[in-house]
Amino acid sequence: MQRLRIWGWAAICFSLLTPLYCYGRSQWQRPAQTPQIQQLFAGITYQRQVYTSPRPYIVHIAKIDLTHPGIRVIATPGQPADDDNEFRAQPTSAFLTQFRLQLAMNAGYFYHFNEKTPWDYAPHTGGRVNVLGQSISMGQPYSPPQKQWPVLCFDQSQRGRIVATGHCPSDTLHAVAGNYILHPDQPLQLDSDKPYARSIAALDQTGTTLWLIVVDGKQPDYSEGATFADIEQLIKQIGADIALNLDGGGSTTLVTSTRSGAKLLNAPIHGKWPMNERPVATHLGIYASPIGEMADAQFNSLQNAP
C-alpha cells in the first residue's frame, strides 16, 4: 500500500512538473535578446532590433528587394467550399513548407476565432475560416474587397502598393488586407495606443522594396510589444514610405527555411505559450535564391568594415 502511495505521489508530481518544464523550455528557445543582422537569401536581409526603453521589445525586420532576380511574392490561395468559408487555417511554417518558400509571415485578419487556453482554441490546423478584406492569390480572388480594410497588392512585375479603398487594381497577382495604414510622418489618431505584438508590411515610395516586420509581444521581461507610434518611428528609420498593419497578437509569426526545415525568426505566443504558432488564414510568402559565395563574402566585408 505504501508503495502505491509513493507511485501515486510521483505521478502527481510528474503531471504538475511536466507543464512547467515544457513552458520553461519554450522560453529558452526564444531568439536571444541581442541585435543581429544577416543576409538570409539573395535579395533578403534580416535584422533583429532590441529595445529596452520605454519597455522591452524585440523587432524582427526582413528587407526584400522585389526587383532582385529570383524574388517572387505569393499570398495564401483559398480553398472555397460549400460551407462559405474561404480558407483552411494553417501555421505559417506549414505554409512555408507546403509552397517550398524561403520566407513567410502571417497576414490578414480572419474569423471565426477564439483562444481560451493553449489546448482550447479555434481554429485548429485545417479549420475552415474567412478573412476580412480582399484576398488574391495567383490572380485568383478568394475574398471580396471591403472599404474599411485597406489592402496590400502586388502586380505582375512584383511591384507592391497599399490601397486605402480596399480594392486592388485589375492586374493584381497577390493581395492581403489589413486594418490600418501607417505613414512615418502622419501619426495614427487612436483613442488608445497600447503595446502589442504586431505584424506589419511596409513599402518604399517605388513599391520595389518590401519590409516584413514583426514585433514580439505579450511576454513580460522579454518583449512586451510596440505601439503604433513606435512602428511609425521604425518605418521612418528604415526608409519606408507607407505600411499596413496586419493581424497581430498571437498570430504574429515570421519564419524562414533552413537545411533542417522551417525556423522561427521571432517568438510567437499563441495560447499564451512561447514559441507556439497559431493556425491562421492567410500569409505572405517569398521565394528567393540562395546566396552565392561571392555575395556572401561581399556582405561579410561590409559588416566588418570600420
Disulfide bonds with the S-S distance in Angstrom:
Cys153-Cys168 2.00
